[in-house]
Amino acid sequence: MNKIIIANWKMNPQSQQEAQELTGAIRNGIDSQHPNHPMGHCVNTNIVLCPPFVFMEKVKQILNKSKIMLGAQNIFHENSGSFTGEISAPMIKSLGCEYAILGHSERKKYFFESLDDINKKIISVLKSEMTPVVCLEDLSAVAPAGAEVDQLETVLQNIPKEKLNKIIFVYEPAWAISDGKNPSNTLPDSNDVLSAKLLIQKFLSSIIGKKKALETRIIYGGSVNAKNVKDYVGKNLMDGALIGGASLRAKEFIKIINIVEDMKC
Ligand code: PGA
C-alpha cells in the first residue's frame, strides 16, 4: 500500500497569490526531486493538498497533470439547499476534489461538531465517491476504557460494510497539534501511535475481517515535521501523515515527502 501525505493548510495562507506560490513551490520542489520519473513525481507516496475552499480552483489549475491530488478541510452533509455559508460534497467534487478531511479536532472545538455530524459527512463524501479522511482522538492508553469503540461506532454508523476500507483514519490527538510554527510540547511516541492503529484495526477487523482491515489506511497527525516523521510513518508504523504547520513551508514539506518516499514500503 502506498503511503499518503495530506497537507492541511487550515485557514492559511491569507491571499490567493500566496496560495498559488505555495502550490507552485511544492509542485516544483517535487518535480525537481524526481526528474527521471515520467510524471516527475513520487511513485511510492500519494500527496494531497487541502487548501481553504476559496483557493481550490487555482490550486487545482497549478496541479494540472501532476499526481498531487486535491482535498477539502470540511464539507456540510447536505448536497444543496438553504444552508447559508456551507459547501457540499458534490460542489467540491465538481472542482476535482478527491479527499475531504472530516471531524478535525478544531472543528469539534470551535464549531461544536458532534460525532453524529461527522458520521453524516462521511456518508455524504462516500456518496460523492471521494475519500473521507476521518480524524479520531482519545485512542491513546490514557483514554477512558471503551472511548475508542464508542467513537468509532458512532462515526461509522449506517455506513455500508464494503465502504469502510475506503476511509482513511487519522489518529490525531488534539494535544499533539502544533501552533502552526512550533511542535506541541507533548507528543506521542511511536508505541502510542502504533497502539492507536492497532485499536482501529481491531475494531475494523470485527466488522470487515482482518484482511480488509489491514488494507485500510491509518495515518498519524500532530506536529509532524522532517525531524520526527520517521517516528510515526514507516513499515511497522503508520501509513502516512496529516500535516498542518509544516505543510505551509514548501521546503520542509518536500523534505518530509522525500523521507517518506525513500522508505519504499
Ligand atoms: P500540525 O497540524 O501538523 O500543525 O500539528 C496537524 C493538523 O491539525 O491536522
Boltz pocket constraint, residues with backbone or C-beta under 6 A from the ligand:
constraints:
  - pocket:
      binder: B
      contacts: [[A, 8], [A, 172], [A, 176], [A, 177], [A, 178], [A, 179], [A, 180], [A, 221], [A, 222], [A, 223], [A, 224], [A, 242], [A, 243], [A, 244], [A, 245], [A, 246]]
      max_distance: 6.0
